[in-house]
Amino acid sequence: MKKHPTLTRIRKRLREAVRQYALIAPDDKVLIGLSGGKDSLALVALLGELRRHYNRNFHLEAVHVKMSNIKYEADFDFLKNFCDQAEVPFKLLEASFKPDTDTKRTPCFLCSWTRRKALFEYAQQEHFNKIALGHHQDDILKTAMMNLTYSGSFSTMPVLLRLDKMPITIIRPLCLQHEQDLRELAALQHFRPLQKECPYDRESTRNSIDEVLSAMERLNPESRYSLWHALEKEGKLVESNR
C-alpha cells in the first residue's frame, strides 16, 4: 500500500492496538474471518503488511464462509486474488442453517451463529490459536451503547477475548480504527464490496445508535475517546469468557 495520510494513520493505530493489547505474539497462528466487506478486506491487507514488517514471525490465513441458503453474489476469485496479493492464504468454506421454530432465533441470528461455528470448527481443526475479526472502534462503541440502552449493562465486544472452552483467543486488531478512515482506505485501494441480497436484511437499531454517537460527538468531539477510556477503565476491552 502506498503512502497517504489516512494510510499512515491507520498503520500507526494498527501497530498501537497490537502492542497495547498484546494481540499478536511470535509463532501465533491467526485465522482471519473474511466476510468480504471493507473492514475484513482492510484487516487482511493490514495484517499481511504487518506480518511482512515483523519478518513473517506469525502465521496468517483468511477464511470466507459462504452460506449456501442465503442469496448473495460474491466474487470468490477476487477474494482469493486479494489475499494472494496480501500474501495471506485463502480458504473458502460452505455452510447452511435450517429455519427454527423459536422466534427468538431469527434467520439473522442463525446465519451469524452458523458462520461463527464454521469458523471456530475450522480454527480448531487446523490448530489456530487466534481468530481475528474486523470490528473497528465504531462497532465496539455502538455495541457498548446498545448494551447500555437496551440491556442495562456496560459491556461490549472485547478487543481481546480468551475462550475457556477451547484454546482460542478472539482478537480485534482494528479496534482503534475509525470507520471513516476505513471507508477512505477502501476507496483508495479500490476494495470490491461483497454484493449481498439477503432476504432477511432489515434496518437495525444500530442506525439509531449511530445518530446517538453522532450527536455526542457534536456536543464533544472527544466523546468517543471518553467512552473508550471508560470501557478500558472498567476492564471491558480485555476479558476471559467464563
Secondary structure, 3 states (H helix, E strand, C coil): CCCCHHHHHHHHHHHHHHHHCCCCCCCCEEEEECCCCHHHHHHHHHHHHHHHHCCCCCEEEEEEEEECCCCEECCHHHHHHHHHHCCCCEEEEEECCCCCCCCCCCHHHHHHHHHHHHHHHHHHHCCCCEEECCCCHHHHHHHHHHHHHHHCCCCCCCCEEEECCCCCEEECCCCCCCHHHHHHHHHHCCCCCCEECCCCCCCCCHHHHHHHHHHHHHHCCCHHHHHHHHHHHCCCCEEEEC
